[in-house]
Amino acid sequence: MASSSSTCNVYIPSDIIPTAETKIKLADSILISPLVLGTWAWGDKKTWNWNEEYDVKAKEAFDMSISKGINTFDTAEMYGKGESERCIARYKTNHPNAGDIVLATKFLPFPYRISYPSSLINALRASLERLQVNCVDLYQIHGPIHLRSIEVLADALAEAVKLGLTKTVGVSNYSTDEMIKMYDRLQTHGIQLASNQVEFSLRRRLPETSGLIAECHKRSVAVLGYSPLAMGRLTGKYSAANPPPSGRHFSNINMNELEPILETMRRIANKYNVSVSSVALNYVICKGVIPLGGARDAKQAEQNAGALGWRLTNEEIVELESHPFTPANAFWQRFWQHG
């Protein structure tokens, strides 16, 4: 029988029910919430049509998340060209729980960024200024597109830790081999790789089936899962008759293929009296991954929090995984997503 626990290391074990009080320890250092609020949409006018109305709603999502025990926020310098970081800075100003907020951001290793560690350190300092903090909790390499070696990037991350600009460091979209190289190099500095952030959902299970999750956990590296709702496709909002916007990333997903699994998810959601989104997020937690759920308003943030307080049974997990999908094979995914 599953039980509750206040603190877990790296991931939530199968015998633990995730709750708002649960915390997950990364790199034997920081404590994060069992759900992380992803803020890609915040401030992004190009992809998400951001405007002043959305700013008000995002602040409400921020407040709702914290009230539900979700105090960890993931952003990046490239989200809205830095505007996502500025949004977080505004939202946390004068918030009564500002001291409990955990911040994670990312460095995008553009090909023209070849001077290390200065390129990374300067970018991190700029992020700190936008976030209005002296140090972030987690600083991540956004993707494996750097021209310099992993060892060079690892040395730069280590320098950021030594300068007190970040408490822990991680990577994103790294393959198993790339993750191991980063882990090994950081070990020479006496630094633990905290996390590898990859796309993971019922729709994309590659990090599990490839063995990446297991290899990360073997080294006490947490796995953060972005797009756990498959860009809204696993929320129950869209269908073959009502597809998501065609311009949205990952739009090559065939909604007809999702109909059977969405029906199963609706049935499970009714059983637990939660939303379809909550089922999708709880599934990710059950696989040993920490989901990054986006929220553009208070309702979405509340639905995210509905993934806590219960746990899918093994039989329900098997049923959810029984629906086949055609693997996506877009060039940009092969270029960007190694993990």
C-alpha positions as MATLAB code, in Angstrom:
seq = 'MASSSSTCNVYIPSDIIPTAETKIKLADSILISPLVLGTWAWGDKKTWNWNEEYDVKAKEAFDMSISKGINTFDTAEMYGKGESERCIARYKTNHPNAGDIVLATKFLPFPYRISYPSSLINALRASLERLQVNCVDLYQIHGPIHLRSIEVLADALAEAVKLGLTKTVGVSNYSTDEMIKMYDRLQTHGIQLASNQVEFSLRRRLPETSGLIAECHKRSVAVLGYSPLAMGRLTGKYSAANPPPSGRHFSNINMNELEPILETMRRIANKYNVSVSSVALNYVICKGVIPLGGARDAKQAEQNAGALGWRLTNEEIVELESHPFTPANAFWQRFWQHG';
ca = [
       0.000    0.000    0.000;
       1.322    3.418   -0.939;
       2.118    5.878    1.829;
       2.986    9.556    2.051;
       6.450   10.957    2.713;
       7.702   14.491    3.188;
      11.085   14.210    1.432;
      12.238   11.920   -1.378;
      15.622   11.756   -3.051;
      15.758   12.401   -6.839;
      12.266   10.999   -7.554;
       9.116    9.768   -5.823;
       9.258    5.966   -5.291;
       6.379    3.722   -6.345;
       5.209    3.199   -2.749;
       4.822    6.913   -2.033;
       1.735    9.003   -2.754;
       2.796   12.471   -3.960;
       1.229   15.293   -1.959;
       1.554   19.056   -1.723;
       3.840   18.514    1.277;
       6.187   16.178   -0.613;
       9.593   17.579   -1.502;
      12.215   16.067   -3.786;
      15.893   16.587   -3.025;
      18.211   17.297   -5.971;
      21.999   17.006   -5.828;
      21.719   16.438   -2.072;
      21.074   20.167   -1.900;
      17.861   21.845   -3.026;
      14.283   20.759   -2.303;
      11.735   21.133   -5.098;
       8.001   20.491   -5.274;
       6.708   17.221   -6.818;
       5.316   19.296   -9.676;
       7.170   22.154  -11.336;
       5.428   25.035  -13.076;
       6.839   25.474  -16.571;
       6.775   29.076  -17.799;
       7.594   28.819  -21.496;
       4.365   30.626  -22.427;
       4.917   33.552  -20.073;
       5.955   36.638  -22.005;
       6.115   34.780  -25.329;
       4.353   36.853  -27.990;
       5.518   34.816  -30.985;
       4.290   31.336  -30.047;
       1.736   32.040  -27.327;
       0.412   35.492  -28.353;
       1.247   36.971  -24.965;
      -0.514   40.215  -23.988;
      -1.449   42.230  -20.890;
      -4.532   40.101  -20.244;
      -2.385   36.963  -20.156;
      -0.016   38.706  -17.737;
      -2.815   39.116  -15.197;
      -3.896   35.500  -15.624;
      -0.336   34.198  -15.338;
       0.060   36.036  -12.026;
      -3.076   34.254  -10.839;
      -1.569   30.932  -11.971;
       1.599   31.801  -10.042;
      -0.359   32.536   -6.868;
      -2.577   29.468   -7.234;
       0.419   27.191   -7.734;
       2.115   28.404   -4.569;
      -1.118   28.047   -2.601;
      -1.256   24.413   -3.735;
       2.303   23.651   -2.650;
       3.892   24.029   -6.094;
       6.690   26.485   -5.375;
       9.216   25.523   -8.070;
       9.296   27.460  -11.348;
      11.229   26.577  -14.496;
      12.119   29.266  -17.019;
      14.868   30.088  -19.533;
      16.656   33.071  -21.012;
      15.075   32.319  -24.397;
      11.463   32.199  -23.153;
       9.899   35.372  -24.466;
      13.433   36.735  -24.995;
      13.870   36.965  -21.244;
      10.353   38.173  -20.504;
       9.420   34.931  -18.730;
      12.161   35.584  -16.182;
      10.954   39.163  -15.759;
       7.394   37.926  -15.197;
       8.551   35.683  -12.364;
      10.468   38.590  -10.823;
       7.327   40.743  -10.867;
       5.041   38.026   -9.575;
       7.216   37.137   -6.597;
       7.738   40.752   -5.529;
       6.072   41.250   -2.137;
       4.637   37.719   -2.246;
       4.349   36.400    1.337;
       6.010   33.124    0.319;
       8.729   34.650   -1.858;
      11.429   33.173    0.362;
      10.212   29.632   -0.345;
      10.214   29.945   -4.140;
      12.641   27.691   -6.022;
      13.921   29.015   -9.360;
      15.377   27.085  -12.285;
      16.490   28.715  -15.516;
      18.528   27.749  -18.569;
      21.458   28.772  -20.733;
      21.062   28.413  -24.505;
      24.463   27.488  -25.991;
      24.108   29.277  -29.327;
      26.880   28.303  -31.787;
      28.337   31.809  -31.552;
      28.828   31.343  -27.818;
      32.284   29.816  -27.854;
      34.125   31.669  -25.085;
      33.753   29.683  -21.891;
      33.250   30.085  -19.045;
      32.542   33.777  -19.787;
      29.657   33.152  -22.227;
      27.786   31.092  -19.670;
      28.660   33.239  -16.665;
      27.593   36.445  -18.434;
      24.312   34.853  -19.530;
      23.648   33.643  -15.999;
      24.322   37.077  -14.546;
      21.833   38.531  -17.052;
      19.229   35.958  -15.989;
      19.828   36.803  -12.330;
      19.239   40.469  -13.111;
      15.970   39.693  -14.901;
      14.861   37.397  -12.068;
      15.970   39.966   -9.475;
      17.914   37.417   -7.412;
      21.571   36.912   -6.517;
      21.547   33.163   -7.096;
      19.268   30.604   -8.768;
      18.585   27.146   -7.403;
      19.180   25.274  -10.663;
      20.992   26.391  -13.825;
      20.651   24.153  -16.873;
      22.184   23.784  -20.323;
      19.093   24.135  -22.524;
      20.122   21.763  -25.295;
      23.060   19.800  -26.739;
      23.671   22.228  -29.598;
      26.942   23.687  -28.322;
      30.016   23.675  -30.563;
      32.360   23.310  -27.611;
      32.716   19.982  -25.850;
      30.576   18.783  -22.968;
      33.682   18.973  -20.793;
      34.055   22.686  -21.554;
      30.399   23.304  -20.697;
      30.760   21.273  -17.504;
      33.747   23.361  -16.428;
      31.699   26.515  -17.025;
      28.814   25.179  -14.941;
      31.251   24.304  -12.180;
      32.579   27.861  -12.268;
      29.018   29.175  -11.869;
      28.599   27.070   -8.734;
      31.958   28.168   -7.335;
      31.033   31.821   -7.912;
      27.820   31.331   -5.935;
      25.586   32.190   -8.899;
      23.663   28.902   -8.778;
      23.198   26.237   -6.126;
      22.985   23.289   -8.524;
      23.420   22.586  -12.236;
      21.629   20.451  -14.796;
      21.180   19.726  -18.477;
      18.267   19.437  -20.864;
      17.606   17.237  -23.894;
      20.815   15.267  -23.296;
      21.115   11.641  -24.381;
      22.293    8.974  -21.947;
      25.882    9.180  -23.211;
      25.877   12.988  -23.097;
      24.429   12.972  -19.596;
      27.116   10.542  -18.412;
      29.892   12.700  -19.889;
      28.507   15.763  -18.119;
      28.076   13.823  -14.875;
      31.632   12.457  -14.988;
      33.209   15.836  -15.716;
      31.292   17.585  -12.941;
      32.410   14.867  -10.550;
      36.011   15.979  -11.099;
      34.946   19.317   -9.611;
      33.166   17.625   -6.718;
      29.796   18.701   -8.135;
      26.747   16.468   -8.577;
      24.728   16.787  -11.793;
      21.275   17.626  -10.455;
      19.000   16.912  -13.399;
      18.364   16.143  -17.047;
      15.233   17.788  -18.451;
      13.653   15.929  -21.371;
      10.294   15.723  -23.072;
       8.290   12.971  -21.388;
       4.616   12.079  -21.447;
       2.248    9.264  -22.297;
       2.776   10.399  -25.876;
       6.586   10.370  -25.698;
       8.054    7.635  -23.506;
      11.460    7.463  -25.205;
      13.410    8.552  -22.099;
      12.005    5.493  -20.329;
      12.171    2.933  -23.130;
      15.724    3.990  -24.070;
      16.925    3.467  -20.506;
      17.755    7.150  -19.986;
      15.643    7.510  -16.844;
      17.203    4.438  -15.252;
      20.738    5.610  -16.057;
      20.005    9.054  -14.622;
      18.586    7.607  -11.409;
      21.561    5.250  -11.109;
      23.701    8.393  -10.773;
      21.214   10.262   -8.544;
      20.349   12.574  -11.432;
      16.710   13.668  -11.372;
      14.685   13.591  -14.586;
      12.469   16.612  -15.224;
       9.778   16.027  -17.825;
       8.658   18.903  -20.012;
       5.526   18.826  -22.192;
       3.891   16.204  -19.920;
       0.556   17.233  -21.445;
       1.894   16.942  -25.019;
       1.343   20.658  -25.641;
      -2.276   20.437  -24.505;
      -3.125   17.272  -26.396;
      -3.445   15.218  -23.214;
      -5.716   17.678  -21.420;
      -8.962   16.513  -22.987;
      -9.474   19.967  -24.482;
      -8.602   18.910  -28.037;
      -9.795   16.111  -30.290;
      -9.656   15.070  -33.943;
     -12.671   17.309  -34.539;
     -11.164   20.145  -32.499;
      -7.377   19.990  -33.056;
      -4.888   22.366  -31.408;
      -3.569   25.356  -33.388;
      -1.591   24.159  -36.408;
       1.262   26.553  -35.742;
       1.969   25.086  -32.342;
       5.155   23.096  -31.792;
       4.729   19.311  -31.924;
       1.721   19.829  -34.225;
       2.670   16.647  -36.099;
       0.866   14.613  -33.432;
      -2.125   12.808  -34.947;
      -5.162   13.523  -32.767;
      -6.961   10.471  -34.164;
      -4.313    8.305  -32.501;
      -4.973   10.004  -29.174;
      -8.726    9.353  -29.052;
      -8.486    5.866  -27.435;
      -6.065    6.984  -24.743;
      -8.064   10.136  -24.028;
     -11.141    7.992  -23.469;
      -9.206    5.863  -20.982;
      -7.892    8.985  -19.274;
     -11.403   10.437  -18.956;
     -12.609    7.262  -17.263;
      -9.701    7.286  -14.822;
     -10.200   11.009  -14.171;
     -13.833   10.361  -13.248;
     -12.776    7.598  -10.857;
     -10.439    9.906   -8.926;
     -12.579   13.023   -9.409;
      -9.740   14.890  -11.108;
      -9.116   16.418  -14.541;
      -7.671   14.605  -17.549;
      -4.597   16.823  -17.136;
      -4.176   15.530  -13.600;
      -4.122   11.953  -14.884;
      -1.423   12.802  -17.435;
       0.743   14.476  -14.791;
       0.252   11.711  -12.225;
       1.370    9.186  -14.838;
       4.644   11.082  -15.279;
       5.200   11.084  -11.510;
       4.530    7.336  -11.407;
       7.349    6.811  -13.919;
       9.887    8.476  -11.632;
       9.884   11.786  -13.502;
       9.169   15.270  -12.129;
       6.618   16.886  -14.469;
       6.842   20.486  -15.665;
       3.239   21.464  -16.235;
       2.501   24.801  -17.845;
      -0.302   27.031  -16.593;
      -1.581   30.223  -18.164;
      -4.337   30.861  -15.619;
      -5.476   29.830  -12.143;
      -7.751   27.069  -13.435;
      -4.912   25.322  -15.253;
      -2.683   25.677  -12.188;
      -5.379   24.129  -10.015;
      -5.788   21.252  -12.472;
      -2.044   20.654  -12.320;
      -2.234   20.427   -8.535;
      -4.975   17.821   -8.948;
      -2.214   15.351   -9.852;
      -1.255   15.250   -6.162;
      -2.868   13.314   -3.327;
      -3.390   10.044   -5.190;
      -1.535    7.569   -7.388;
      -2.397    5.494  -10.443;
      -2.509    1.744   -9.884;
      -0.131   -0.528  -11.778;
      -3.106   -1.854  -13.742;
      -4.116    1.656  -14.795;
      -0.566    2.432  -15.905;
      -0.487   -0.724  -18.038;
      -3.821    0.212  -19.587;
      -2.664    3.744  -20.385;
       0.469    2.381  -22.036;
      -1.430   -0.135  -24.144;
      -2.371    2.427  -26.803;
       0.133    2.524  -29.713;
       1.456    5.718  -31.297;
       3.374    6.547  -34.444;
       6.754    7.942  -33.296;
       7.449   11.543  -34.289;
      10.509   11.991  -36.481;
      10.797   15.712  -37.165;
      14.267   17.017  -38.013;
      14.269   19.656  -35.303;
      13.469   16.980  -32.741;
      16.438   14.876  -33.864;
      18.602   17.998  -33.805;
      17.450   19.266  -30.413;
      16.117   16.280  -28.476;
      18.851   13.728  -27.913;
      17.199   12.390  -24.781;
];
